[in-house]
């Protein structure tokens, strides 16, 4: 019997080498992805860093076995504003909402009586700092902003300006909140014996607590007279009608008045007022900029606000 003919199949032509490709959208959808949890707040200040690594040497046209490694680091902001329904606090809440930051306000009055569009975007909590359930208030917070302060007799001012803020700082530190921002007060170049009132001693005690517990991330803002449209019991008090012209006047004569600034109590007259919006945007700068910490004067508050407004 004659041997069967041997059938030989010609060798397959080698596929031409493939050049490295960028990650196509279809690939990303099908790939195994490692990512941080999805952000809960809107993302103007979210930070994303994505890496895409492709193994081009063994690539196939169908990409079925192509390993893809995508790493995304996402940082979102959530702040708790103490006294958020007040004059300065509400301006901070409004500015934060406009920048896509999640906002929780804790104040004794809770939700304000007026209804502007941004108000619905804030989580309003009614409560007292001295009796707050911090484990619930501070959950997920990346910063606490305190506007707590007020006038009264000596004991009341020490309690409101000092003790209340100290309690808040300690609670924020205990529950791992990375930043604390305190709205304090300019010292007006007053003699030391005039700074012994409960108002100033309370504020300085609060400042000391912030700077000691948050040496590399604590922010203390020291504005002077703060002006803006203040709403009280349904009425609007136009503090800007006084503050804005005065601010412009003092700024225009600053070169002439600067030599007088060394005189005791001179800043009672010469310290320029500050817009409540400038204070609010300086707070936003402190929230989003990790290099922004320490004690900030009136002029530095305005500069910080300008950085965020741009």
C-alpha positions in Angstrom: 0.0 0.0 0.0 1.4 3.4 -1.0 2.0 5.7 1.9 -0.6 8.5 2.5 0.5 11.8 1.3 1.6 14.1 4.1 -0.4 17.3 4.2 1.6 20.3 5.4 -0.2 23.6 6.2 1.9 26.6 5.5 2.9 28.6 8.5 0.6 31.5 9.6 1.9 34.9 8.8 3.1 36.7 11.8 0.9 39.7 12.8 2.7 43.0 12.4 3.9 44.4 15.8 1.4 46.7 17.4 2.4 50.1 18.6 1.4 51.1 22.2 -2.1 52.5 22.4 -3.9 54.9 24.7 -6.6 53.5 26.8 -9.8 53.4 24.7 -13.1 54.2 26.3 -14.5 50.7 25.6 -11.5 49.2 27.3 -12.0 51.2 30.4 -15.6 50.2 30.6 -14.7 46.5 30.5 -11.6 46.7 32.6 -11.1 45.8 36.2 -10.9 49.1 38.0 -9.6 50.0 41.4 -10.9 53.4 42.5 -11.7 55.4 45.6 -15.4 55.6 46.6 -17.5 57.9 44.5 -17.6 61.5 45.8 -20.7 62.6 47.6 -20.3 66.3 46.9 -20.1 68.2 43.6 -16.6 68.4 42.3 -15.2 71.9 41.6 -12.6 71.1 44.3 -12.4 67.4 43.8 -8.9 66.3 42.8 -8.5 63.3 40.4 -5.3 61.5 39.5 -5.6 58.7 37.0 -2.9 56.3 35.7 -3.4 54.0 32.8 -0.8 51.3 32.2 -0.9 49.1 29.0 1.0 45.9 28.4 1.8 46.5 24.7 4.2 43.6 24.2 1.6 40.8 24.2 -1.3 42.9 22.9 -4.0 41.3 20.8 -6.4 43.0 18.4 -9.4 42.1 20.5 -7.6 43.3 23.7 -9.2 40.4 25.6 -6.2 39.7 27.7 -4.8 43.3 28.1 -4.2 44.1 31.7 -5.3 47.6 32.7 -4.5 49.3 36.0 -6.4 52.5 36.7 -5.8 54.3 40.0 -8.0 57.3 41.0 -7.4 59.4 44.0 -10.5 61.6 44.8 -10.7 64.3 47.5 -14.0 65.9 48.3 -14.8 68.6 50.8 -17.5 68.5 53.5 -17.6 71.2 56.1 -19.4 71.8 59.4 -20.1 75.4 60.1 -20.8 76.3 63.8 -23.2 79.2 63.9 -24.1 78.7 60.2 -27.4 80.5 60.5 -25.8 83.8 61.7 -24.5 86.8 59.8 -21.0 85.5 59.1 -21.9 81.8 59.2 -24.6 82.1 56.5 -22.2 83.9 54.2 -19.7 81.0 54.6 -22.4 78.5 53.9 -23.5 80.3 50.8 -20.0 80.7 49.5 -19.2 77.0 50.2 -22.4 75.9 48.3 -21.4 78.1 45.4 -18.1 76.2 45.2 -19.7 72.7 45.3 -18.7 72.0 48.9 -21.1 69.9 51.1 -22.2 71.9 54.1 -23.6 71.1 57.5 -24.6 73.9 59.8 -25.0 73.5 63.6 -26.6 76.4 65.5 -29.2 76.9 68.2 -31.8 78.3 65.7 -31.3 75.6 63.0 -32.5 76.6 59.6 -32.8 80.3 58.9 -36.3 81.8 58.4 -35.5 83.3 55.0 -35.5 81.1 51.8 -32.8 81.8 49.3 -32.0 79.1 46.7 -28.7 78.1 48.4 -30.5 77.5 51.7 -32.0 74.2 50.5 -28.5 72.9 49.8 -27.3 73.0 53.4 -28.0 70.4 56.0 -29.3 72.5 58.9 -29.0 71.1 62.4 -30.5 72.7 65.6 -28.3 72.2 68.6 -26.0 73.6 71.3 -22.2 73.2 71.0 -22.1 72.3 74.8 -24.5 69.3 74.3 -23.8 68.4 70.7 -23.6 64.7 69.6 -20.3 65.2 67.8 -20.2 61.6 66.4 -23.2 62.5 64.3 -22.4 66.1 63.5 -18.8 65.5 62.4 -19.2 62.3 60.4 -17.3 62.7 57.1 -16.2 66.3 57.8 -13.0 67.5 56.2 -13.1 70.9 58.1 -14.9 72.6 60.9 -15.5 76.4 60.7 -16.5 78.2 63.9 -18.2 81.6 63.9 -19.1 81.3 67.6 -18.8 84.5 69.6 -20.9 87.2 71.2 -21.1 89.9 73.8 -22.5 89.9 77.3 -21.1 90.0 80.8 -17.6 88.7 81.5 -18.6 85.1 82.3 -20.9 84.9 79.2 -18.2 86.2 76.9 -15.6 83.8 78.3 -18.0 80.9 77.8 -19.2 81.8 74.3 -16.0 83.1 72.8 -13.7 80.8 74.6 -15.1 77.6 76.2 -17.5 76.8 73.4 -14.8 77.1 70.8 -12.4 75.0 72.8 -15.0 72.2 73.1 -15.5 72.3 69.3 -11.8 72.2 68.6 -11.3 69.2 70.9 -14.2 67.4 69.4 -13.0 68.0 65.9 -9.5 66.7 66.8 -11.0 63.7 68.6 -13.0 62.6 65.6 -10.2 63.1 63.2 -11.3 66.2 61.3 -8.2 67.4 59.5 -8.8 71.2 59.6 -10.3 73.8 61.9 -11.0 77.4 60.9 -11.8 80.0 63.6 -13.3 83.4 63.0 -11.6 85.5 65.6 -11.2 89.3 66.0 -8.6 92.0 65.3 -6.9 93.3 68.4 -7.2 96.9 67.3 -3.7 97.7 68.6 -5.3 98.0 72.1 -3.1 98.2 75.2 -2.8 94.9 77.0 -4.9 96.0 80.0 -7.8 96.6 77.6 -7.5 93.1 76.1 -8.4 91.5 79.5 -12.1 91.6 78.9 -14.0 88.3 78.5 -14.5 89.0 74.8 -10.8 89.2 73.9 -9.5 86.6 76.4 -12.2 84.1 75.2 -11.2 84.6 71.6 -7.5 84.3 72.3 -8.0 81.2 74.4 -9.9 79.7 71.4 -7.1 80.7 69.0 -4.5 79.1 71.3 -6.5 75.8 71.2 -6.8 75.8 67.4 -3.0 76.5 66.9 -2.0 73.9 69.4 -4.3 71.1 68.3 -3.9 72.0 64.5 -0.3 73.4 64.2 -0.1 72.6 60.5 -3.7 73.0 59.4 -5.5 75.4 61.8 -6.6 78.7 60.5 -7.4 81.8 62.6 -8.9 84.8 60.8 -8.8 88.2 62.6 -11.2 90.5 60.8 -12.1 93.9 62.1 -15.6 95.4 61.6 -17.5 93.0 59.2 -20.0 94.6 56.9 -22.7 93.3 54.6 -26.5 92.9 54.4 -27.4 91.4 57.8 -30.9 89.8 58.2 -32.4 90.1 61.6 -36.0 88.9 62.4 -37.0 89.3 58.8 -35.4 92.7 58.4 -32.3 93.5 56.4 -29.7 95.8 58.0 -27.5 97.3 55.3 -24.2 97.4 57.2 -22.4 97.8 53.8 -23.9 101.3 53.5 -21.4 102.3 56.2 -18.6 99.7 55.9 -18.0 99.8 52.2 -17.4 103.6 51.9 -15.3 103.5 55.0 -13.2 100.7 53.7 -12.5 102.6 50.5 -11.7 105.7 52.3 -9.2 104.1 54.7 -7.6 102.2 51.8 -7.1 105.5 49.9 -5.4 107.2 52.7 -3.4 104.2 54.0 0.0 105.7 53.0 -0.7 108.8 55.1 -2.1 107.0 58.1 0.4 104.1 58.3 2.8 106.1 60.6 0.0 106.4 63.1 -0.6 102.7 63.3 2.0 102.3 66.1 -0.1 104.5 68.4 -2.1 102.6 71.1 -5.7 101.9 70.1 -5.1 103.6 66.7 -6.8 100.8 64.9 -10.1 101.6 66.5 -10.2 104.3 63.8 -7.7 103.1 61.2 -8.4 99.4 60.8 -10.4 99.0 57.6 -13.7 97.2 57.7 -14.0 93.8 55.9 -16.7 92.6 53.6 -18.5 89.5 55.0 -18.0 88.0 51.6 -14.3 88.4 51.9 -14.3 86.6 55.2 -16.4 83.8 53.7 -14.1 83.4 50.7 -11.0 83.5 52.9 -12.6 80.5 54.7 -13.1 78.7 51.4 -9.4 79.3 50.6 -8.5 77.7 53.9 -10.7 74.7 53.1 -9.3 74.0 49.7 -5.6 75.1 50.1 -3.6 72.8 52.4 -0.8 75.4 52.6 -3.1 78.0 54.1 -2.8 77.9 57.9 -1.9 80.1 60.8 -3.1 83.6 61.9 -4.4 86.0 59.2 -4.7 89.8 59.4 -7.3 92.0 57.7 -5.2 92.5 54.6 -4.3 88.8 54.4 -8.0 87.9 54.6 -8.7 90.1 51.6 -5.8 88.6 49.7 -7.0 85.0 50.5 -10.5 85.9 49.3 -9.2 87.3 46.1 -7.4 84.0 45.4 -10.7 82.1 45.5 -12.7 84.7 43.6 -10.5 84.4 40.5 
